[in-house]
Amino acid sequence: MKIGLGFGLIGLLLTGVGVVRGEVPLAPLNIAIALIIGGGVWFVVAWAVASAAVDVERDMEAEE
């Protein structure tokens, strides 16, 4: 969960940079959706990869 949150924050930061650079229209709804998608996707992907890695490690320990 910590890894997902960390990468989610990075996604929010990068999305914020995109907003400042003018890549997102300055309507509040557009900015909110961009932040949700940017941070959310980074969070979900990082969390899924970290969870899979933990599951593999547990399975390997169980085999030994």
PQR file with spaces between the fields and no chain letter, atoms N, CA, C, O and H, PARSE charges and radii, in Angstrom:
ATOM       1  N    MET     1       0.823   -1.185    0.000 -0.4000 1.5000
ATOM       2  CA   MET     1       0.000    0.000    0.000 -0.0000 2.0000
ATOM       3  C    MET     1       0.875    1.261    0.000  0.5500 1.7000
ATOM       4  O    MET     1       0.566    2.248   -0.667 -0.5500 1.4000
ATOM       5  N    LYS     2       1.979    1.202    0.767 -0.4000 1.5000
ATOM       6  CA   LYS     2       2.870    2.370    0.830 -0.0000 2.0000
ATOM       7  C    LYS     2       3.479    2.669   -0.528  0.5500 1.7000
ATOM       8  O    LYS     2       3.616    3.832   -0.908 -0.5500 1.4000
ATOM       9  H    LYS     2       2.230    0.400    1.309  0.4000 1.0000
ATOM      10  N    ILE     3       3.845    1.627   -1.258 -0.4000 1.5000
ATOM      11  CA   ILE     3       4.433    1.823   -2.587 -0.0000 2.0000
ATOM      12  C    ILE     3       3.401    2.453   -3.512  0.5500 1.7000
ATOM      13  O    ILE     3       3.725    3.372   -4.265 -0.5500 1.4000
ATOM      14  H    ILE     3       3.733    0.682   -0.949  0.4000 1.0000
ATOM      15  N    GLY     4       2.162    1.971   -3.464 -0.4000 1.5000
ATOM      16  CA   GLY     4       1.099    2.538   -4.286 -0.0000 2.0000
ATOM      17  C    GLY     4       0.858    3.999   -3.973  0.5500 1.7000
ATOM      18  O    GLY     4       0.688    4.813   -4.881 -0.5500 1.4000
ATOM      19  H    GLY     4       1.899    1.225   -2.852  0.4000 1.0000
ATOM      20  N    LEU     5       0.843    4.338   -2.693 -0.4000 1.5000
ATOM      21  CA   LEU     5       0.636    5.734   -2.304 -0.0000 2.0000
ATOM      22  C    LEU     5       1.791    6.615   -2.770  0.5500 1.7000
ATOM      23  O    LEU     5       1.582    7.735   -3.237 -0.5500 1.4000
ATOM      24  H    LEU     5       0.981    3.676   -1.956  0.4000 1.0000
ATOM      25  N    GLY     6       3.008    6.100   -2.638 -0.4000 1.5000
ATOM      26  CA   GLY     6       4.175    6.874   -3.083 -0.0000 2.0000
ATOM      27  C    GLY     6       4.125    7.172   -4.571  0.5500 1.7000
ATOM      28  O    GLY     6       4.338    8.307   -4.997 -0.5500 1.4000
ATOM      29  H    GLY     6       3.179    5.190   -2.258  0.4000 1.0000
ATOM      30  N    PHE     7       3.839    6.137   -5.360 -0.4000 1.5000
ATOM      31  CA   PHE     7       3.769    6.353   -6.796 -0.0000 2.0000
ATOM      32  C    PHE     7       2.531    7.156   -7.185  0.5500 1.7000
ATOM      33  O    PHE     7       2.556    7.894   -8.170 -0.5500 1.4000
ATOM      34  H    PHE     7       3.665    5.215   -5.013  0.4000 1.0000
ATOM      35  N    GLY     8       1.451    7.017   -6.422 -0.4000 1.5000
ATOM      36  CA   GLY     8       0.269    7.840   -6.666 -0.0000 2.0000
ATOM      37  C    GLY     8       0.577    9.324   -6.477  0.5500 1.7000
ATOM      38  O    GLY     8       0.109   10.170   -7.239 -0.5500 1.4000
ATOM      39  H    GLY     8       1.431    6.417   -5.622  0.4000 1.0000
ATOM      40  N    LEU     9       1.366    9.623   -5.455 -0.4000 1.5000
ATOM      41  CA   LEU     9       1.775   11.017   -5.232 -0.0000 2.0000
ATOM      42  C    LEU     9       2.672   11.523   -6.358  0.5500 1.7000
ATOM      43  O    LEU     9       2.573   12.678   -6.771 -0.5500 1.4000
ATOM      44  H    LEU     9       1.746    8.936   -4.836  0.4000 1.0000
ATOM      45  N    ILE    10       3.544   10.651   -6.846 -0.4000 1.5000
ATOM      46  CA   ILE    10       4.377   11.035   -7.987 -0.0000 2.0000
ATOM      47  C    ILE    10       3.496   11.321   -9.204  0.5500 1.7000
ATOM      48  O    ILE    10       3.728   12.286   -9.932 -0.5500 1.4000
ATOM      49  H    ILE    10       3.625    9.712   -6.511  0.4000 1.0000
ATOM      50  N    GLY    11       2.483   10.474   -9.418 -0.4000 1.5000
ATOM      51  CA   GLY    11       1.550   10.695  -10.524 -0.0000 2.0000
ATOM      52  C    GLY    11       0.817   12.021  -10.378  0.5500 1.7000
ATOM      53  O    GLY    11       0.626   12.736  -11.362 -0.5500 1.4000
ATOM      54  H    GLY    11       2.295    9.690   -8.826  0.4000 1.0000
ATOM      55  N    LEU    12       0.404   12.354   -9.156 -0.4000 1.5000
ATOM      56  CA   LEU    12      -0.255   13.641   -8.916 -0.0000 2.0000
ATOM      57  C    LEU    12       0.697   14.799   -9.206  0.5500 1.7000
ATOM      58  O    LEU    12       0.300   15.802   -9.799 -0.5500 1.4000
ATOM      59  H    LEU    12       0.559   11.772   -8.358  0.4000 1.0000
ATOM      60  N    LEU    13       1.949   14.656   -8.788 -0.4000 1.5000
ATOM      61  CA   LEU    13       2.940   15.705   -9.029 -0.0000 2.0000
ATOM      62  C    LEU    13       3.157   15.912  -10.523  0.5500 1.7000
ATOM      63  O    LEU    13       3.176   17.046  -11.002 -0.5500 1.4000
ATOM      64  H    LEU    13       2.271   13.841   -8.306  0.4000 1.0000
ATOM      65  N    LEU    14       3.319   14.814  -11.257 -0.4000 1.5000
ATOM      66  CA   LEU    14       3.536   14.927  -12.700 -0.0000 2.0000
ATOM      67  C    LEU    14       2.305   15.496  -13.415  0.5500 1.7000
ATOM      68  O    LEU    14       2.433   16.251  -14.378 -0.5500 1.4000
ATOM      69  H    LEU    14       3.303   13.893  -10.869  0.4000 1.0000
ATOM      70  N    THR    15       1.127   15.131  -12.939 -0.4000 1.5000
ATOM      71  CA   THR    15      -0.094   15.691  -13.516 -0.0000 2.0000
ATOM      72  C    THR    15      -0.174   17.195  -13.227  0.5500 1.7000
ATOM      73  O    THR    15      -0.585   17.983  -14.080 -0.5500 1.4000
ATOM      74  H    THR    15       1.022   14.517  -12.157  0.4000 1.0000
ATOM      75  N    GLY    16       0.222   17.571  -12.019 -0.4000 1.5000
ATOM      76  CA   GLY    16       0.260   18.994  -11.676 -0.0000 2.0000
ATOM      77  C    GLY    16       1.212   19.765  -12.569  0.5500 1.7000
ATOM      78  O    GLY    16       0.917   20.893  -12.963 -0.5500 1.4000
ATOM      79  H    GLY    16       0.556   16.931  -11.327  0.4000 1.0000
ATOM      80  N    VAL    17       2.350   19.170  -12.892 -0.4000 1.5000
ATOM      81  CA   VAL    17       3.294   19.805  -13.816 -0.0000 2.0000
ATOM      82  C    VAL    17       2.639   19.974  -15.182  0.5500 1.7000
ATOM      83  O    VAL    17       2.804   21.009  -15.829 -0.5500 1.4000
ATOM      84  H    VAL    17       2.589   18.254  -12.571  0.4000 1.0000
ATOM      85  N    GLY    18       1.899   18.964  -15.620 -0.4000 1.5000
ATOM      86  CA   GLY    18       1.188   19.057  -16.901 -0.0000 2.0000
ATOM      87  C    GLY    18       0.147   20.155  -16.904  0.5500 1.7000
ATOM      88  O    GLY    18      -0.037   20.844  -17.908 -0.5500 1.4000
ATOM      89  H    GLY    18       1.765   18.123  -15.095  0.4000 1.0000
ATOM      90  N    VAL    19      -0.537   20.320  -15.780 -0.4000 1.5000
ATOM      91  CA   VAL    19      -1.544   21.386  -15.672 -0.0000 2.0000
ATOM      92  C    VAL    19      -0.865   22.750  -15.763  0.5500 1.7000
ATOM      93  O    VAL    19      -1.338   23.639  -16.472 -0.5500 1.4000
ATOM      94  H    VAL    19      -0.388   19.760  -14.964  0.4000 1.0000
ATOM      95  N    VAL    20       0.241   22.913  -15.047 -0.4000 1.5000
ATOM      96  CA   VAL    20       0.966   24.189  -15.047 -0.0000 2.0000
ATOM      97  C    VAL    20       1.510   24.503  -16.439  0.5500 1.7000
ATOM      98  O    VAL    20       1.529   25.662  -16.854 -0.5500 1.4000
ATOM      99  H    VAL    20       0.625   22.191  -14.471  0.4000 1.0000
ATOM     100  N    ARG    21       1.952   23.470  -17.160 -0.4000 1.5000
ATOM     101  CA   ARG    21       2.499   23.678  -18.505 -0.0000 2.0000
ATOM     102  C    ARG    21       1.412   23.910  -19.552  0.5500 1.7000
ATOM     103  O    ARG    21       1.724   24.217  -20.703 -0.5500 1.4000
ATOM     104  H    ARG    21       1.936   22.528  -16.824  0.4000 1.0000
ATOM     105  N    GLY    22       0.143   23.771  -19.172 -0.4000 1.5000
ATOM     106  CA   GLY    22      -0.937   24.052  -20.090 -0.0000 2.0000
ATOM     107  C    GLY    22      -1.434   22.862  -20.883  0.5500 1.7000
ATOM     108  O    GLY    22      -2.132   23.039  -21.881 -0.5500 1.4000
ATOM     109  H    GLY    22      -0.110   23.522  -18.238  0.4000 1.0000
ATOM     110  N    GLU    23      -1.093   21.659  -20.467 -0.4000 1.5000
ATOM     111  CA   GLU    23      -1.522   20.456  -21.179 -0.0000 2.0000
ATOM     112  C    GLU    23      -2.968   20.084  -20.874  0.5500 1.7000
ATOM     113  O    GLU    23      -3.579   19.307  -21.608 -0.5500 1.4000
ATOM     114  H    GLU    23      -0.526   21.515  -19.656  0.4000 1.0000
ATOM     115  N    VAL    24      -3.516   20.637  -19.797 -0.4000 1.5000
ATOM     116  CA   VAL    24      -4.894   20.358  -19.384 -0.0000 2.0000
ATOM     117  C    VAL    24      -5.651   21.680  -19.404  0.5500 1.7000
ATOM     118  O    VAL    24      -5.161   22.680  -18.880 -0.5500 1.4000
ATOM     119  H    VAL    24      -3.019   21.268  -19.201  0.4000 1.0000
ATOM     120  N    PRO    25      -6.844   21.698  -20.006 -0.5600 1.5000
ATOM     121  CA   PRO    25      -7.645   22.929  -19.958  0.2800 2.0000
ATOM     122  C    PRO    25      -7.889   23.347  -18.505  0.5500 1.7000
ATOM     123  O    PRO    25      -8.031   22.498  -17.625 -0.5500 1.4000
ATOM     124  N    LEU    26      -7.937   24.634  -18.267 -0.4000 1.5000
ATOM     125  CA   LEU    26      -7.992   25.151  -16.904 -0.0000 2.0000
ATOM     126  C    LEU    26      -9.390   25.153  -16.289  0.5500 1.7000
ATOM     127  O    LEU    26      -9.652   25.943  -15.382 -0.5500 1.4000
ATOM     128  H    LEU    26      -7.822   25.324  -18.981  0.4000 1.0000
ATOM     129  N    ALA    27     -10.267   24.315  -16.747 -0.4000 1.5000
ATOM     130  CA   ALA    27     -11.571   24.143  -16.110 -0.0000 2.0000
ATOM     131  C    ALA    27     -11.386   23.246  -14.884  0.5500 1.7000
ATOM     132  O    ALA    27     -10.665   22.251  -14.960 -0.5500 1.4000
ATOM     133  H    ALA    27     -10.054   23.674  -17.484  0.4000 1.0000
ATOM     134  N    PRO    28     -12.017   23.574  -13.763 -0.5600 1.5000
ATOM     135  CA   PRO    28     -11.824   22.788  -12.541  0.2800 2.0000
ATOM     136  C    PRO    28     -12.135   21.297  -12.708  0.5500 1.7000
ATOM     137  O    PRO    28     -11.426   20.458  -12.152 -0.5500 1.4000
ATOM     138  N    LEU    29     -13.170   20.960  -13.456 -0.4000 1.5000
ATOM     139  CA   LEU    29     -13.512   19.551  -13.644 -0.0000 2.0000
ATOM     140  C    LEU    29     -12.429   18.823  -14.434  0.5500 1.7000
ATOM     141  O    LEU    29     -12.093   17.680  -14.125 -0.5500 1.4000
ATOM     142  H    LEU    29     -13.745   21.641  -13.907  0.4000 1.0000
ATOM     143  N    ASN    30     -11.886   19.480  -15.448 -0.4000 1.5000
ATOM     144  CA   ASN    30     -10.807   18.864  -16.231 -0.0000 2.0000
ATOM     145  C    ASN    30      -9.575   18.616  -15.368  0.5500 1.7000
ATOM     146  O    ASN    30      -8.939   17.567  -15.475 -0.5500 1.4000
ATOM     147  H    ASN    30     -12.159   20.408  -15.700  0.4000 1.0000
ATOM     148  N    ILE    31      -9.244   19.564  -14.527 -0.4000 1.5000
ATOM     149  CA   ILE    31      -8.081   19.413  -13.647 -0.0000 2.0000
ATOM     150  C    ILE    31      -8.328   18.289  -12.647  0.5500 1.7000
ATOM     151  O    ILE    31      -7.439   17.476  -12.398 -0.5500 1.4000
ATOM     152  H    ILE    31      -9.761   20.416  -14.440  0.4000 1.0000
ATOM     153  N    ALA    32      -9.527   18.238  -12.073 -0.4000 1.5000
ATOM     154  CA   ALA    32      -9.843   17.189  -11.107 -0.0000 2.0000
ATOM     155  C    ALA    32      -9.762   15.807  -11.750  0.5500 1.7000
ATOM     156  O    ALA    32      -9.194   14.886  -11.164 -0.5500 1.4000
ATOM     157  H    ALA    32     -10.249   18.899  -12.275  0.4000 1.0000
ATOM     158  N    ILE    33     -10.319   15.655  -12.940 -0.4000 1.5000
ATOM     159  CA   ILE    33     -10.284   14.364  -13.625 -0.0000 2.0000
ATOM     160  C    ILE    33      -8.852   13.984  -13.974  0.5500 1.7000
ATOM     161  O    ILE    33      -8.468   12.823  -13.829 -0.5500 1.4000
ATOM     162  H    ILE    33     -10.781   16.404  -13.416  0.4000 1.0000
ATOM     163  N    ALA    34      -8.065   14.942  -14.430 -0.4000 1.5000
ATOM     164  CA   ALA    34      -6.661   14.664  -14.750 -0.0000 2.0000
ATOM     165  C    ALA    34      -5.909   14.196  -13.509  0.5500 1.7000
ATOM     166  O    ALA    34      -5.113   13.260  -13.589 -0.5500 1.4000
ATOM     167  H    ALA    34      -8.377   15.884  -14.548  0.4000 1.0000
ATOM     168  N    LEU    35      -6.150   14.833  -12.361 -0.4000 1.5000
ATOM     169  CA   LEU    35      -5.470   14.438  -11.130 -0.0000 2.0000
ATOM     170  C    LEU    35      -5.912   13.047  -10.671  0.5500 1.7000
ATOM     171  O    LEU    35      -5.091   12.248  -10.221 -0.5500 1.4000
ATOM     172  H    LEU    35      -6.796   15.593  -12.297  0.4000 1.0000
ATOM     173  N    ILE    36      -7.195   12.765  -10.786 -0.4000 1.5000
ATOM     174  CA   ILE    36      -7.704   11.448  -10.384 -0.0000 2.0000
ATOM     175  C    ILE    36      -7.125   10.358  -11.277  0.5500 1.7000
ATOM     176  O    ILE    36      -6.673    9.321  -10.791 -0.5500 1.4000
ATOM     177  H    ILE    36      -7.862   13.414  -11.152  0.4000 1.0000
ATOM     178  N    ILE    37      -7.142   10.597  -12.578 -0.4000 1.5000
ATOM     179  CA   ILE    37      -6.607    9.593  -13.501 -0.0000 2.0000
ATOM     180  C    ILE    37      -5.099    9.455  -13.325  0.5500 1.7000
ATOM     181  O    ILE    37      -4.590    8.339  -13.223 -0.5500 1.4000
ATOM     182  H    ILE    37      -7.509   11.439  -12.973  0.4000 1.0000
ATOM     183  N    GLY    38      -4.384   10.566  -13.289 -0.4000 1.5000
ATOM     184  CA   GLY    38      -2.924   10.526  -13.160 -0.0000 2.0000
ATOM     185  C    GLY    38      -2.471    9.835  -11.886  0.5500 1.7000
ATOM     186  O    GLY    38      -1.654    8.915  -11.932 -0.5500 1.4000
ATOM     187  H    GLY    38      -4.797   11.473  -13.372  0.4000 1.0000
ATOM     188  N    GLY    39      -2.991   10.268  -10.762 -0.4000 1.5000
ATOM     189  CA   GLY    39      -2.603    9.655   -9.492 -0.0000 2.0000
ATOM     190  C    GLY    39      -3.166    8.262   -9.326  0.5500 1.7000
ATOM     191  O    GLY    39      -2.495    7.377   -8.795 -0.5500 1.4000
ATOM     192  H    GLY    39      -3.655   11.015  -10.724  0.4000 1.0000
ATOM     193  N    GLY    40      -4.393    8.058   -9.774 -0.4000 1.5000
ATOM     194  CA   GLY    40      -5.052    6.762   -9.609 -0.0000 2.0000
ATOM     195  C    GLY    40      -4.396    5.651  -10.394  0.5500 1.7000
ATOM     196  O    GLY    40      -4.215    4.546   -9.882 -0.5500 1.4000
ATOM     197  H    GLY    40      -4.939    8.777  -10.205  0.4000 1.0000
ATOM     198  N    VAL    41      -4.039    5.934  -11.631 -0.4000 1.5000
ATOM     199  CA   VAL    41      -3.411    4.898  -12.460 -0.0000 2.0000
ATOM     200  C    VAL    41      -2.051    4.523  -11.898  0.5500 1.7000
ATOM     201  O    VAL    41      -1.727    3.339  -11.806 -0.5500 1.4000
ATOM     202  H    VAL    41      -4.186    6.832  -12.046  0.4000 1.0000
ATOM     203  N    TRP    42      -1.256    5.503  -11.524 -0.4000 1.5000
ATOM     204  CA   TRP    42       0.056    5.208  -10.953 -0.0000 2.0000
ATOM     205  C    TRP    42      -0.105    4.411   -9.665  0.5500 1.7000
ATOM     206  O    TRP    42       0.650    3.470   -9.419 -0.5500 1.4000
ATOM     207  H    TRP    42      -1.519    6.465  -11.598  0.4000 1.0000
ATOM     208  N    PHE    43      -1.087    4.779   -8.839 -0.4000 1.5000
ATOM     209  CA   PHE    43      -1.319    4.050   -7.591 -0.0000 2.0000
ATOM     210  C    PHE    43      -1.687    2.600   -7.851  0.5500 1.7000
ATOM     211  O    PHE    43      -1.092    1.695   -7.267 -0.5500 1.4000
ATOM     212  H    PHE    43      -1.701    5.542   -9.039  0.4000 1.0000
ATOM     213  N    VAL    44      -2.660    2.370   -8.721 -0.4000 1.5000
ATOM     214  CA   VAL    44      -3.152    1.015   -8.968 -0.0000 2.0000
ATOM     215  C    VAL    44      -2.059    0.125   -9.557  0.5500 1.7000
ATOM     216  O    VAL    44      -1.883   -1.013   -9.120 -0.5500 1.4000
ATOM     217  H    VAL    44      -3.144    3.105   -9.196  0.4000 1.0000
ATOM     218  N    VAL    45      -1.333    0.632  -10.537 -0.4000 1.5000
ATOM     219  CA   VAL    45      -0.293   -0.184  -11.168 -0.0000 2.0000
ATOM     220  C    VAL    45       0.817   -0.503  -10.171  0.5500 1.7000
ATOM     221  O    VAL    45       1.240   -1.655  -10.076 -0.5500 1.4000
ATOM     222  H    VAL    45      -1.477    1.556  -10.892  0.4000 1.0000
ATOM     223  N    ALA    46       1.289    0.479   -9.438 -0.4000 1.5000
ATOM     224  CA   ALA    46       2.368    0.237   -8.473 -0.0000 2.0000
ATOM     225  C    ALA    46       1.901   -0.712   -7.369  0.5500 1.7000
ATOM     226  O    ALA    46       2.652   -1.600   -6.967 -0.5500 1.4000
ATOM     227  H    ALA    46       0.945    1.415   -9.515  0.4000 1.0000
ATOM     228  N    TRP    47       0.685   -0.540   -6.877 -0.4000 1.5000
ATOM     229  CA   TRP    47       0.152   -1.408   -5.840 -0.0000 2.0000
ATOM     230  C    TRP    47       0.031   -2.846   -6.347  0.5500 1.7000
ATOM     231  O    TRP    47       0.375   -3.788   -5.633 -0.5500 1.4000
ATOM     232  H    TRP    47       0.075    0.182   -7.204  0.4000 1.0000
ATOM     233  N    ALA    48      -0.458   -3.014   -7.579 -0.4000 1.5000
ATOM     234  CA   ALA    48      -0.629   -4.355   -8.140 -0.0000 2.0000
ATOM     235  C    ALA    48       0.717   -5.063   -8.299  0.5500 1.7000
ATOM     236  O    ALA    48       0.841   -6.241   -7.965 -0.5500 1.4000
ATOM     237  H    ALA    48      -0.737   -2.249   -8.159  0.4000 1.0000
ATOM     238  N    VAL    49       1.711   -4.358   -8.799 -0.4000 1.5000
ATOM     239  CA   VAL    49       3.039   -4.962   -8.981 -0.0000 2.0000
ATOM     240  C    VAL    49       3.645   -5.318   -7.627  0.5500 1.7000
ATOM     241  O    VAL    49       4.205   -6.403   -7.472 -0.5500 1.4000
ATOM     242  H    VAL    49       1.610   -3.400   -9.070  0.4000 1.0000
ATOM     243  N    ALA    50       3.541   -4.426   -6.651 -0.4000 1.5000
ATOM     244  CA   ALA    50       4.098   -4.708   -5.327 -0.0000 2.0000
ATOM     245  C    ALA    50       3.368   -5.874   -4.660  0.5500 1.7000
ATOM     246  O    ALA    50       4.000   -6.716   -4.022 -0.5500 1.4000
ATOM     247  H    ALA    50       3.085   -3.545   -6.778  0.4000 1.0000
ATOM     248  N    SER    51       2.057   -5.927   -4.803 -0.4000 1.5000
ATOM     249  CA   SER    51       1.291   -7.034   -4.224 -0.0000 2.0000
ATOM     250  C    SER    51       1.667   -8.362   -4.867  0.5500 1.7000
ATOM     251  O    SER    51       1.796   -9.375   -4.178 -0.5500 1.4000
ATOM     252  H    SER    51       1.544   -5.243   -5.321  0.4000 1.0000
ATOM     253  N    ALA    52       1.841   -8.361   -6.174 -0.4000 1.5000
ATOM     254  CA   ALA    52       2.246   -9.585   -6.863 -0.0000 2.0000
ATOM     255  C    ALA    52       3.629  -10.032   -6.403  0.5500 1.7000
ATOM     256  O    ALA    52       3.864  -11.225   -6.212 -0.5500 1.4000
ATOM     257  H    ALA    52       1.737   -7.539   -6.733  0.4000 1.0000
ATOM     258  N    ALA    53       4.533   -9.097   -6.227 -0.4000 1.5000
ATOM     259  CA   ALA    53       5.879   -9.444   -5.766 -0.0000 2.0000
ATOM     260  C    ALA    53       5.845  -10.046   -4.361  0.5500 1.7000
ATOM     261  O    ALA    53       6.561  -11.006   -4.079 -0.5500 1.4000
ATOM     262  H    ALA    53       4.342   -8.127   -6.382  0.4000 1.0000
ATOM     263  N    VAL    54       5.025   -9.491   -3.494 -0.4000 1.5000
ATOM     264  CA   VAL    54       4.895  -10.030   -2.136 -0.0000 2.0000
ATOM     265  C    VAL    54       4.305  -11.433   -2.178  0.5500 1.7000
ATOM     266  O    VAL    54       4.768  -12.317   -1.457 -0.5500 1.4000
ATOM     267  H    VAL    54       4.443   -8.711   -3.724  0.4000 1.0000
ATOM     268  N    ASP    55       3.289  -11.650   -3.012 -0.4000 1.5000
ATOM     269  CA   ASP    55       2.689  -12.981   -3.136 -0.0000 2.0000
ATOM     270  C    ASP    55       3.697  -14.008   -3.635  0.5500 1.7000
ATOM     271  O    ASP    55       3.727  -15.136   -3.142 -0.5500 1.4000
ATOM     272  H    ASP    55       2.913  -10.932   -3.597  0.4000 1.0000
ATOM     273  N    VAL    56       4.514  -13.634   -4.596 -0.4000 1.5000
ATOM     274  CA   VAL    56       5.532  -14.554   -5.114 -0.0000 2.0000
ATOM     275  C    VAL    56       6.536  -14.888   -4.023  0.5500 1.7000
ATOM     276  O    VAL    56       6.916  -16.048   -3.867 -0.5500 1.4000
ATOM     277  H    VAL    56       4.490  -12.718   -4.996  0.4000 1.0000
ATOM     278  N    GLU    57       6.965  -13.894   -3.274 -0.4000 1.5000
ATOM     279  CA   GLU    57       7.917  -14.142   -2.191 -0.0000 2.0000
ATOM     280  C    GLU    57       7.320  -15.078   -1.141  0.5500 1.7000
ATOM     281  O    GLU    57       8.004  -15.976   -0.649 -0.5500 1.4000
ATOM     282  H    GLU    57       6.656  -12.952   -3.401  0.4000 1.0000
ATOM     283  N    ARG    58       6.064  -14.874   -0.802 -0.4000 1.5000
ATOM     284  CA   ARG    58       5.403  -15.759    0.182 -0.0000 2.0000
ATOM     285  C    ARG    58       5.306  -17.183   -0.354  0.5500 1.7000
ATOM     286  O    ARG    58       5.543  -18.141    0.382 -0.5500 1.4000
ATOM     287  H    ARG    58       5.508  -14.145   -1.201  0.4000 1.0000
ATOM     288  N    ASP    59       4.960  -17.328   -1.626 -0.4000 1.5000
ATOM     289  CA   ASP    59       4.872  -18.654   -2.221 -0.0000 2.0000
ATOM     290  C    ASP    59       6.234  -19.345   -2.234  0.5500 1.7000
ATOM     291  O    ASP    59       6.323  -20.548   -1.986 -0.5500 1.4000
ATOM     292  H    ASP    59       4.768  -16.550   -2.224  0.4000 1.0000
ATOM     293  N    MET    60       7.280  -18.599   -2.517 -0.4000 1.5000
ATOM     294  CA   MET    60       8.620  -19.195   -2.545 -0.0000 2.0000
ATOM     295  C    MET    60       9.053  -19.629   -1.139  0.5500 1.7000
ATOM     296  O    MET    60       9.687  -20.671   -0.974 -0.5500 1.4000
ATOM     297  H    MET    60       7.208  -17.622   -2.718  0.4000 1.0000
ATOM     298  N    GLU    61       8.708  -18.826   -0.134 -0.4000 1.5000
ATOM     299  CA   GLU    61       9.041  -19.185    1.239 -0.0000 2.0000
ATOM     300  C    GLU    61       8.247  -20.420    1.674  0.5500 1.7000
ATOM     301  O    GLU    61       8.763  -21.254    2.418 -0.5500 1.4000
ATOM     302  H    GLU    61       8.193  -17.980   -0.268  0.4000 1.0000
ATOM     303  N    ALA    62       7.017  -20.541    1.225 -0.4000 1.5000
ATOM     304  CA   ALA    62       6.174  -21.677    1.596 -0.0000 2.0000
ATOM     305  C    ALA    62       6.703  -22.970    0.994  0.5500 1.7000
ATOM     306  O    ALA    62       6.557  -24.036    1.593 -0.5500 1.4000
ATOM     307  H    ALA    62       6.597  -19.863    0.621  0.4000 1.0000
ATOM     308  N    GLU    63       7.314  -22.890   -0.182 -0.4000 1.5000
ATOM     309  CA   GLU    63       7.866  -24.063   -0.832 -0.0000 2.0000
ATOM     310  C    GLU    63       9.104  -24.581   -0.117  0.5500 1.7000
ATOM     311  O    GLU    63       9.385  -25.779   -0.149 -0.5500 1.4000
ATOM     312  H    GLU    63       7.432  -22.025   -0.669  0.4000 1.0000
ATOM     313  N    GLU    64       9.833  -23.701    0.516 -0.4000 1.5000
ATOM     314  CA   GLU    64      11.072  -24.095    1.202 -0.0000 2.0000
ATOM     315  C    GLU    64      10.758  -24.705    2.492  0.5500 1.7000
ATOM     316  O    GLU    64      11.664  -25.105    3.223 -0.5500 1.4000
ATOM     317  H    GLU    64       9.605  -22.728    0.541  0.4000 1.0000
